[in-house]
Amino acid sequence: MSQPPQRLSFLEKAGYSGGDAAANFVFMTMVLFQTSFYTDVFGLSSSAAAAILLWPRLWDAVFDPIMGILADRTTTRWGKFRPWVLWTSIPWVVVMILAYTTPKGWSMGMMIAYAGITNTILMTLYSMNNMPYSALGGVMTSDLNERTKLNSYRFVAVNIAQFIVGGLTLPLVAKFAQGTTSSTAGRSP
């Protein structure tokens, strides 16, 4: 006996896609600007910045399967995957702020360690948040057509977020940098 299709409302599809769009605002900022941040703002050499970016990707190769197992074995009244999204969201925000904070007066070795640690924790939290989030779509409905529609909404939202980050970040930085420069131009140091 076949079950009737489990339809998802527009609001459910839009809500799910909005969550991944939000995650991609953070992720695309990291992908597009983190290297420049480490070299131009932090003052690290390009080889140090590359090593700092490489290590978490290597760690992901080990951690991601572990995270998948942990999420799949999670049992709560809210399900397997939603708790991970909730539990990691605040720590992810805090570590994102720390990762883009430049400590003052630290030695180069301390700066490299700080960048490496914050970037590794940031990418670990991203995996802890996004892997269960991605799996959530598979348990929202058993209807394959609805899952396809759900993922279509999701990837449209992700592409919009990526366009916004890629297209508007540098113009906004330039605009706010001009405002800062002009407001401090008349002051003496």
Backbone as JSON, one array per atom type, in Angstrom:
{
  "sequence": "MSQPPQRLSFLEKAGYSGGDAAANFVFMTMVLFQTSFYTDVFGLSSSAAAAILLWPRLWDAVFDPIMGILADRTTTRWGKFRPWVLWTSIPWVVVMILAYTTPKGWSMGMMIAYAGITNTILMTLYSMNNMPYSALGGVMTSDLNERTKLNSYRFVAVNIAQFIVGGLTLPLVAKFAQGTTSSTAGRSP",
  "N": [[0.83, -1.17, 0.0], [0.67, 2.13, -0.94], [1.87, 5.21, 0.4], [0.38, 8.45, 0.83], [1.75, 11.31, -0.92], [4.11, 13.33, 0.86], [3.69, 16.46, 1.16], [5.46, 19.54, 1.17], [5.08, 22.79, 2.47], [5.22, 26.05, 0.91], [6.32, 27.85, 2.72], [7.78, 26.15, 4.43], [9.72, 25.19, 2.63], [10.95, 27.6, 1.87], [11.87, 28.49, 4.36], [13.7, 26.46, 5.04], [15.54, 26.79, 2.96], [16.4, 29.36, 3.5], [17.94, 29.06, 5.8], [20.24, 27.72, 4.86], [21.14, 29.63, 3.11], [21.89, 31.63, 4.91], [24.04, 30.33, 6.22], [25.77, 30.23, 4.08], [26.41, 32.9, 3.68], [28.33, 33.28, 5.62], [30.17, 31.19, 4.98], [30.92, 31.74, 2.28], [32.11, 34.21, 2.61], [34.36, 33.45, 4.0], [35.58, 31.76, 2.06], [36.06, 33.54, -0.09], [37.46, 35.76, 1.0], [39.18, 35.17, 3.13], [41.91, 34.45, 2.76], [43.06, 36.85, 1.8], [42.5, 38.43, 4.01], [44.14, 37.23, 5.97], [46.69, 37.71, 4.89], [46.77, 40.51, 4.21], [45.59, 41.96, 6.35], [46.07, 40.61, 8.82], [48.76, 40.27, 8.4], [50.26, 38.05, 7.74], [52.53, 35.78, 6.07], [52.12, 34.6, 2.69], [52.53, 31.86, 2.48], [52.2, 30.99, 5.13], [49.52, 31.69, 5.49], [48.35, 30.01, 3.58], [48.95, 27.49, 4.67], [47.49, 27.65, 7.03], [44.93, 27.67, 6.01], [44.87, 25.23, 4.71], [45.2, 23.16, 6.63], [42.68, 22.89, 8.19], [41.05, 21.85, 6.15], [42.18, 19.38, 5.64], [41.77, 18.25, 8.15], [38.98, 18.21, 8.05], [38.53, 16.06, 6.33], [38.87, 13.9, 7.98], [37.19, 14.49, 10.14], [34.56, 15.01, 9.12], [33.24, 12.51, 8.33], [33.03, 11.41, 10.91], [31.4, 13.31, 12.13], [29.08, 12.93, 10.64], [28.33, 10.36, 11.51], [27.94, 10.88, 14.26], [25.77, 12.72, 14.14], [23.84, 11.14, 12.9], [23.4, 9.23, 14.84], [22.32, 10.65, 16.88], [19.72, 11.15, 19.16], [16.94, 12.82, 19.95], [14.1, 14.61, 21.27], [13.64, 16.49, 19.37], [14.55, 15.46, 17.07], [17.16, 14.08, 14.93], [18.9, 15.84, 13.62], [18.25, 18.62, 13.84], [18.95, 19.52, 16.51], [21.77, 19.74, 16.36], [22.14, 21.85, 14.58], [21.04, 23.93, 16.08], [22.61, 23.81, 18.49], [25.15, 24.47, 17.62], [25.06, 26.98, 16.45], [25.36, 29.48, 17.92], [28.03, 29.2, 19.09], [29.4, 29.11, 16.64], [29.0, 31.68, 15.57], [30.36, 33.2, 17.5], [33.0, 32.24, 17.23], [33.45, 32.91, 14.57], [33.56, 35.7, 14.73], [35.81, 35.93, 16.39], [37.71, 34.77, 14.67], [38.01, 36.7, 12.74], [39.08, 38.77, 14.12], [41.75, 40.83, 14.91], [44.41, 40.32, 16.88], [46.28, 42.6, 18.87], [49.69, 43.56, 19.19], [50.86, 41.04, 19.35], [53.26, 38.42, 18.86], [54.57, 37.18, 15.7], [54.52, 34.39, 15.6], [52.58, 33.81, 17.54], [50.38, 35.03, 16.32], [50.08, 33.42, 14.03], [49.48, 30.97, 15.27], [47.09, 31.69, 16.57], [45.44, 32.33, 14.36], [45.44, 29.84, 13.06], [44.25, 28.16, 15.01], [41.71, 29.4, 15.46], [40.65, 29.28, 12.87], [40.56, 26.52, 12.42], [38.77, 25.68, 14.44], [36.56, 27.15, 13.58], [35.99, 25.97, 11.06], [35.44, 23.39, 11.92], [33.17, 23.77, 13.5], [31.53, 24.68, 11.45], [31.23, 22.32, 9.96], [29.93, 20.8, 11.91], [27.54, 22.13, 12.03], [26.58, 22.41, 9.36], [26.61, 19.87, 8.08], [24.65, 18.2, 9.47], [22.53, 19.93, 8.9], [22.3, 19.77, 6.13], [21.54, 17.1, 5.91], [19.08, 17.21, 7.08], [17.12, 17.89, 5.2], [16.59, 15.46, 3.98], [15.02, 14.08, 5.8], [12.78, 15.55, 6.1], [10.77, 15.02, 4.33], [9.55, 12.08, 2.74], [8.97, 11.93, 0.14], [10.25, 11.86, -3.03], [10.02, 13.76, -5.11], [9.27, 16.05, -3.69], [11.56, 16.37, -2.12], [13.39, 16.99, -4.1], [12.34, 19.43, -5.0], [12.62, 20.87, -2.61], [15.42, 20.95, -2.33], [15.97, 22.4, -4.63], [14.92, 24.94, -4.02], [16.62, 25.47, -1.91], [19.18, 25.62, -3.15], [18.85, 27.73, -4.92], [18.55, 29.82, -3.08], [21.07, 29.66, -1.85], [22.76, 30.35, -4.0], [21.93, 32.98, -4.4], [22.79, 34.12, -1.98], [25.55, 33.72, -2.27], [26.05, 35.34, -4.49], [25.43, 37.85, -3.42], [27.39, 38.09, -1.38], [29.77, 37.85, -2.92], [29.4, 39.92, -4.77], [28.75, 42.28, -3.39], [30.29, 42.69, -1.08], [32.96, 43.83, -1.3], [32.38, 46.42, -2.51], [30.87, 47.47, -0.34], [32.77, 47.44, 1.72], [34.58, 49.3, 0.65], [32.93, 51.57, 0.63], [32.35, 51.95, 3.4], [34.93, 52.2, 4.35], [35.71, 54.58, 3.16], [34.02, 56.34, 4.51], [35.05, 56.11, 7.08], [37.65, 57.05, 6.68], [37.17, 59.68, 5.84], [35.9, 60.73, 8.08], [37.88, 60.7, 9.97], [39.83, 62.25, 8.95], [40.26, 64.95, 9.6], [41.28, 64.88, 12.14], [43.99, 64.83, 14.43], [46.6, 62.41, 15.07]],
  "CA": [[0.0, 0.0, 0.0], [1.51, 3.32, -1.02], [1.48, 6.33, 1.26], [0.2, 9.69, 0.05], [2.96, 12.14, -0.91], [4.25, 14.28, 1.96], [3.94, 17.78, 0.56], [6.0, 20.61, 2.02], [4.53, 24.09, 2.11], [6.18, 27.05, 0.43], [6.99, 28.4, 3.9], [8.78, 25.16, 4.87], [10.82, 25.18, 1.65], [11.65, 28.88, 1.97], [12.56, 28.5, 5.63], [14.86, 25.58, 4.94], [16.52, 27.4, 2.06], [16.94, 30.54, 4.18], [18.99, 28.63, 6.72], [21.47, 27.44, 4.12], [21.62, 30.92, 2.6], [22.59, 32.27, 6.02], [25.33, 29.65, 6.39], [26.64, 30.58, 2.96], [26.96, 34.24, 3.88], [29.56, 33.08, 6.38], [31.1, 30.32, 4.27], [31.48, 32.43, 1.1], [33.02, 35.25, 3.11], [35.61, 32.76, 4.28], [36.19, 31.28, 0.82], [36.5, 34.63, -0.96], [38.24, 36.83, 1.59], [40.02, 34.8, 4.26], [43.33, 34.52, 2.4], [43.43, 38.27, 1.79], [42.47, 38.9, 5.4], [45.34, 36.76, 6.67], [47.92, 38.34, 4.37], [46.72, 41.98, 4.18], [45.2, 42.53, 7.64], [46.84, 39.92, 9.86], [50.18, 40.45, 8.1], [50.95, 36.76, 7.6], [53.06, 35.47, 4.74], [51.16, 33.81, 1.92], [52.72, 30.44, 2.8], [51.56, 30.75, 6.43], [48.07, 31.75, 5.27], [47.97, 28.79, 2.87], [49.0, 26.37, 5.63], [46.37, 27.83, 7.96], [43.71, 27.3, 5.29], [44.95, 23.83, 4.31], [45.06, 22.25, 7.77], [41.29, 22.53, 8.5], [40.49, 21.02, 5.08], [42.68, 18.02, 5.91], [41.04, 17.82, 9.33], [37.61, 17.9, 7.61], [38.5, 14.72, 5.73], [38.74, 12.96, 9.1], [36.1, 14.86, 11.03], [33.24, 14.98, 8.5], [32.56, 11.21, 8.53], [32.72, 11.28, 12.34], [30.24, 14.16, 12.37], [27.92, 12.25, 10.05], [27.96, 9.27, 12.42], [27.39, 11.49, 15.47], [24.46, 13.28, 13.85], [22.92, 10.05, 12.6], [23.13, 8.5, 16.09], [21.7, 11.55, 17.85], [18.29, 10.91, 19.37], [16.32, 13.79, 20.85], [12.69, 14.84, 20.92], [13.63, 17.39, 18.21], [15.08, 14.73, 15.93], [18.59, 13.8, 14.87], [19.72, 16.86, 12.99], [17.96, 19.98, 14.3], [19.75, 19.94, 17.68], [23.13, 20.14, 15.97], [22.05, 23.2, 14.0], [20.82, 24.85, 17.21], [23.72, 23.77, 19.44], [26.4, 25.03, 17.06], [24.89, 28.3, 15.83], [25.97, 30.55, 18.72], [29.49, 29.07, 19.08], [29.89, 29.43, 15.3], [29.02, 33.14, 15.47], [31.43, 33.7, 18.37], [34.3, 31.9, 16.64], [33.59, 33.71, 13.34], [34.02, 37.02, 15.16], [37.2, 35.77, 16.85], [38.57, 34.46, 13.53], [38.26, 37.94, 12.01], [39.59, 39.77, 15.05], [43.2, 40.87, 14.85], [45.03, 40.66, 18.17], [47.31, 43.64, 18.77], [50.89, 43.39, 19.98], [51.26, 39.64, 19.45], [54.35, 38.01, 17.97], [54.11, 36.53, 14.48], [54.2, 33.0, 15.94], [51.28, 33.81, 18.24], [49.35, 35.36, 15.31], [49.88, 32.22, 13.21], [48.78, 29.99, 16.11], [45.73, 32.2, 16.76], [44.71, 32.16, 13.1], [45.27, 28.41, 12.82], [43.29, 27.6, 15.96], [40.37, 29.92, 15.21], [40.16, 28.77, 11.59], [40.23, 25.1, 12.58], [37.53, 25.6, 15.2], [35.52, 27.68, 12.71], [35.62, 24.96, 10.06], [34.85, 22.26, 12.64], [31.8, 24.17, 13.82], [30.79, 24.71, 10.19], [30.86, 20.93, 9.68], [28.96, 20.36, 12.91], [26.29, 22.81, 11.73], [26.09, 22.25, 8.0], [26.36, 18.47, 7.7], [23.3, 17.84, 9.89], [21.57, 20.77, 8.2], [22.11, 19.18, 4.8], [20.81, 15.84, 6.08], [17.73, 17.52, 7.52], [16.22, 17.85, 4.05], [16.22, 14.08, 3.69], [14.04, 13.56, 6.75], [11.6, 16.42, 6.12], [9.75, 14.34, 3.54], [10.03, 10.87, 2.05], [8.59, 12.08, -1.26], [11.44, 12.26, -3.8], [9.75, 15.01, -5.84], [9.32, 17.14, -2.72], [12.97, 16.57, -1.76], [14.01, 17.69, -5.23], [11.88, 20.83, -4.92], [13.24, 21.46, -1.42], [16.82, 21.26, -2.65], [15.98, 23.47, -5.63], [14.77, 26.17, -3.24], [17.85, 25.65, -1.12], [20.32, 26.04, -3.97], [18.57, 29.08, -5.4], [18.89, 30.72, -1.97], [22.53, 29.63, -1.69], [23.35, 31.14, -5.08], [21.66, 34.4, -4.12], [23.71, 34.51, -0.9], [26.91, 33.78, -2.83], [26.09, 36.53, -5.33], [25.47, 39.02, -2.54], [28.72, 38.17, -0.76], [30.78, 38.1, -3.95], [29.17, 41.16, -5.5], [28.53, 43.48, -2.59], [31.19, 42.86, 0.06], [34.03, 44.81, -1.56], [31.83, 47.78, -2.57], [30.5, 47.93, 1.01], [34.02, 47.73, 2.43], [35.09, 50.56, 0.11], [32.05, 52.65, 1.09], [32.54, 52.2, 4.82], [36.31, 52.65, 4.54], [35.72, 56.0, 2.82], [33.37, 57.05, 5.61], [35.99, 56.12, 8.2], [38.76, 57.9, 6.31], [36.77, 61.09, 5.82], [35.55, 61.19, 9.42], [39.09, 60.84, 10.78], [40.82, 63.01, 8.2], [40.56, 66.22, 10.24], [41.84, 64.68, 13.47], [45.41, 64.49, 14.52], [46.75, 61.14, 15.78]],
  "C": [[0.89, 1.25, 0.0], [0.95, 4.43, -0.15], [1.28, 7.56, 0.39], [1.47, 10.54, 0.13], [2.94, 13.13, 0.26], [4.66, 15.62, 1.37], [4.5, 18.73, 1.6], [5.42, 21.92, 1.54], [5.64, 24.99, 1.57], [6.98, 27.6, 1.59], [8.06, 27.44, 4.42], [9.99, 25.15, 3.93], [11.63, 26.47, 1.74], [12.44, 28.97, 3.27], [13.81, 27.65, 5.62], [15.94, 26.21, 4.06], [17.15, 28.64, 2.69], [18.06, 30.19, 5.15], [20.3, 28.37, 6.02], [22.03, 28.71, 3.49], [22.41, 31.65, 3.68], [23.97, 31.65, 6.25], [26.29, 30.03, 5.28], [27.11, 32.02, 2.98], [28.29, 34.14, 4.61], [30.58, 32.31, 5.55], [31.73, 31.04, 3.06], [32.39, 33.58, 1.5], [34.37, 34.63, 3.38], [36.32, 32.36, 2.99], [36.79, 32.44, 0.02], [37.52, 35.58, -0.32], [39.22, 36.41, 2.69], [41.51, 34.86, 3.95], [43.82, 35.97, 2.42], [43.44, 38.85, 3.2], [43.74, 38.49, 6.12], [46.61, 37.45, 6.18], [47.89, 39.86, 4.53], [46.4, 42.61, 5.53], [46.02, 41.91, 8.77], [48.34, 40.1, 9.67], [50.95, 39.15, 8.0], [51.51, 36.6, 6.2], [52.03, 34.61, 4.0], [51.31, 32.31, 2.21], [52.09, 30.1, 4.16], [50.04, 30.75, 6.28], [47.59, 30.48, 4.56], [47.96, 27.59, 3.81], [47.83, 26.44, 6.6], [45.05, 27.43, 7.29], [43.7, 25.82, 4.91], [44.64, 22.89, 5.46], [43.59, 21.91, 8.08], [40.63, 21.67, 7.41], [40.94, 19.57, 5.23], [41.96, 17.44, 7.12], [39.61, 17.44, 8.96], [37.5, 16.49, 7.03], [38.35, 13.63, 6.78], [37.46, 13.23, 9.89], [34.71, 14.7, 10.4], [32.55, 13.62, 8.61], [32.18, 10.97, 10.0], [31.48, 12.09, 12.68], [28.98, 13.53, 11.81], [27.42, 11.13, 10.95], [27.32, 9.83, 13.68], [25.97, 12.01, 15.24], [23.44, 12.17, 13.62], [22.53, 9.27, 13.86], [22.51, 9.37, 17.18], [20.2, 11.24, 17.94], [17.78, 11.9, 20.4], [14.86, 13.93, 20.46], [12.55, 15.78, 19.72], [14.18, 16.72, 16.97], [16.58, 14.55, 16.02], [19.41, 15.03, 14.52], [19.49, 18.28, 13.51], [18.77, 20.4, 15.52], [21.16, 20.39, 17.32], [23.14, 21.55, 15.38], [21.89, 24.23, 15.12], [22.04, 24.95, 18.13], [24.97, 24.48, 18.92], [26.26, 26.46, 16.56], [25.56, 29.42, 16.62], [27.49, 30.4, 18.79], [30.1, 29.44, 17.72], [29.98, 30.94, 15.11], [30.19, 33.7, 16.27], [32.8, 33.44, 17.74], [34.52, 32.65, 15.33], [34.09, 35.1, 13.69], [35.48, 36.95, 15.61], [38.15, 35.54, 15.67], [38.9, 35.71, 12.72], [38.61, 39.1, 12.94], [41.11, 39.69, 15.03], [43.77, 41.25, 16.2], [46.16, 41.68, 17.97], [48.49, 43.3, 19.68], [51.37, 41.95, 20.15], [52.42, 39.37, 18.51], [53.77, 37.29, 16.75], [53.74, 35.06, 14.76], [52.86, 32.88, 16.64], [50.13, 34.12, 17.26], [49.04, 34.14, 14.44], [49.11, 31.17, 14.01], [47.32, 30.4, 16.3], [44.89, 31.97, 15.51], [44.45, 30.68, 12.83], [44.22, 27.79, 13.73], [41.88, 28.09, 15.66], [39.81, 29.4, 13.89], [39.78, 27.3, 11.69], [38.93, 24.92, 13.36], [36.35, 26.08, 14.35], [35.05, 26.64, 11.7], [35.01, 23.72, 10.71], [33.4, 22.57, 13.0], [30.93, 24.25, 12.56], [30.34, 23.3, 9.83], [29.79, 20.44, 10.64], [27.58, 20.98, 12.68], [25.74, 22.39, 10.38], [25.84, 20.8, 7.59], [24.99, 18.0, 8.19], [22.22, 18.67, 9.19], [21.27, 20.19, 6.82], [21.3, 17.89, 4.88], [19.36, 16.07, 6.48], [16.72, 17.46, 6.38], [15.75, 16.45, 3.72], [15.19, 13.49, 4.63], [12.79, 14.45, 6.83], [10.44, 15.81, 5.34], [10.37, 13.1, 2.91], [9.71, 10.92, 0.57], [9.79, 12.62, -2.06], [11.22, 13.55, -4.57], [9.81, 16.21, -4.9], [10.76, 17.42, -2.27], [13.7, 17.33, -2.86], [13.62, 19.16, -5.22], [12.54, 21.56, -3.75], [14.69, 21.85, -1.7], [16.94, 22.31, -3.74], [15.85, 24.83, -4.94], [16.07, 26.49, -2.52], [18.98, 26.2, -1.98], [20.09, 27.37, -4.67], [18.96, 30.1, -4.32], [20.4, 30.8, -1.74], [23.21, 30.48, -2.76], [23.1, 32.62, -4.91], [22.61, 34.91, -3.04], [25.13, 34.65, -1.43], [27.07, 35.0, -3.72], [26.2, 37.8, -4.48], [26.84, 39.18, -1.91], [29.77, 38.55, -1.79], [30.64, 39.45, -4.62], [29.11, 42.41, -4.65], [29.54, 43.7, -1.46], [32.25, 43.93, -0.2], [33.49, 46.23, -1.77], [31.42, 48.32, -1.2], [31.74, 48.26, 1.84], [34.58, 49.07, 1.97], [34.25, 51.74, 0.6], [32.3, 52.98, 2.56], [33.96, 52.65, 5.12], [36.43, 54.13, 4.2], [35.11, 56.82, 3.94], [34.29, 57.16, 6.81], [37.14, 57.07, 7.91], [38.36, 59.36, 6.37], [36.43, 61.6, 7.22], [36.78, 61.37, 10.31], [40.14, 61.73, 10.13], [41.2, 64.31, 8.92], [41.2, 66.08, 11.61], [43.32, 64.4, 13.43], [45.56, 63.21, 15.33], [46.98, 61.26, 17.24]]
}
